[in-house]
Structures are given as C-alpha cells and as structure tokens.
Amino acid sequence: MLFARRLRDGVRTGRITCSVRIWMNPRVRVGGRYPMEEGEIEVESIEPIGLPDITPELARASGFLGVLDLLKVAKHGRGEKIYLVRFHYIPPRPSPGSNRLSRAASKAAAPPRSGSRTPRRSA
C-alpha cells in the first residue's frame, strides 16, 4: 500500500490506522504485509463501503482534512468500488550489530590499554 508523503508520519506513529481506497478490485489482502519506507504495513481488515460511509470523522481518522481532501487522493485509476482498509505499521527490525560500533570503530574509540607497549628507543 502506498501512502501520500504527508500521511506517512501518522502511519508510522500509529495515529493513522485506516485508509479509504477506490479501486476496481481489492489490491491488498488481510494479513498481507506491504513495504512502507523502512517498515511494513500489515492489513488487519478490508471491507467494501459506500460513499455515504465516508464521514468527516473517517476522513480525519485516515489523515485527511475532510471528505473532499480524502476523495481527491483515494481514487486510483478507473476504480469505482470503495474499500475501508484497516492496518497497523510494523517498524523495521534492527539488524544484528546495528546498535554496535564496528570492530574498527570500537578499537579507534577505545582508550589505550594500561601496560601497553611503548616503542623502544634506539641506543
């Protein structure tokens, strides 16, 4: 599922958990995961709805100022069927070692060990 750039922060923070889409047929499936930036969107439900079901409250819950704002963005192609998609954002998993310094960086950042060798002077 793609989201307008202005909605992505709300999706990531969990403020936006639903989206109204106007498609010919559903483009997502329940339980499906779809990439969004670094994380994923997991679809919880998808249900057909009618135009009267798109209320100002639903538009705001979807991250829009109102119904007209939502309708300008919701239509994709020749779609005529309206769907309400509920979802949640799954943040990216930290990769192994992503919170650790690399070995070379660790050595460079470490203070010198006590008792370390000092170069000998030539006599």
C-alpha positions, -999 to 999 in steps of 0.1 A, spaced: 0 0 0 13 34 -9 7 65 12 10 101 3 42 116 18 22 138 42 5 108 57 35 86 64 45 101 97 10 95 110 11 59 98 45 53 114 33 67 148 1 48 148 -21 79 146 -34 67 112 -47 31 111 -72 31 83 -74 41 47 -102 46 22 -93 33 -13 -113 35 -45 -103 5 -67 -117 -18 -93 -109 -47 -70 -90 -50 -37 -53 -45 -41 -44 -59 -7 -53 -89 14 -60 -94 51 -27 -104 68 -7 -92 39 24 -71 46 34 -42 23 66 -22 25 65 14 36 98 32 39 119 11 63 90 -8 79 58 -26 67 21 -22 68 1 -52 79 -35 -53 67 -60 -62 95 -92 -59 75 -107 -47 43 -144 -41 37 -164 -26 9 -182 6 20 -204 31 2 -199 68 -4 -223 78 25 -200 58 48 -171 83 42 -178 107 70 -157 137 81 -147 116 111 -135 87 89 -116 112 67 -98 127 97 -90 92 111 -75 85 77 -52 116 80 -72 140 58 -87 174 65 -121 162 53 -141 141 29 -132 161 -3 -95 160 6 -97 123 11 -116 117 -22 -90 136 -42 -64 111 -31 -83 79 -26 -92 72 -62 -67 50 -80 -72 46 -117 -106 36 -130 -118 23 -97 -154 26 -87 -156 3 -56 -148 19 -22 -129 -1 4 -120 7 40 -87 -8 48 -76 -11 85 -39 -17 92 -10 -12 115 26 -2 110 54 -27 118 87 -8 124 119 -23 109 137 -49 129 172 -38 139 198 -57 120 223 -77 140 251 -54 152 233 -22 141 234 -8 176 271 -17 180 301 1 167 321 -17 141 351 -35 154 375 -10 138 355 20 152 354 3 186 392 0 186 397 35 174 374 49 201 388 28 230 413 44 253 448 29 253 452 -2 275 473 3 306 506 -15 303 506 -12 266 540 -13 249 558 19 241 583 19 213 619 13 224 645 39 219 674 31 198 707 34 216 
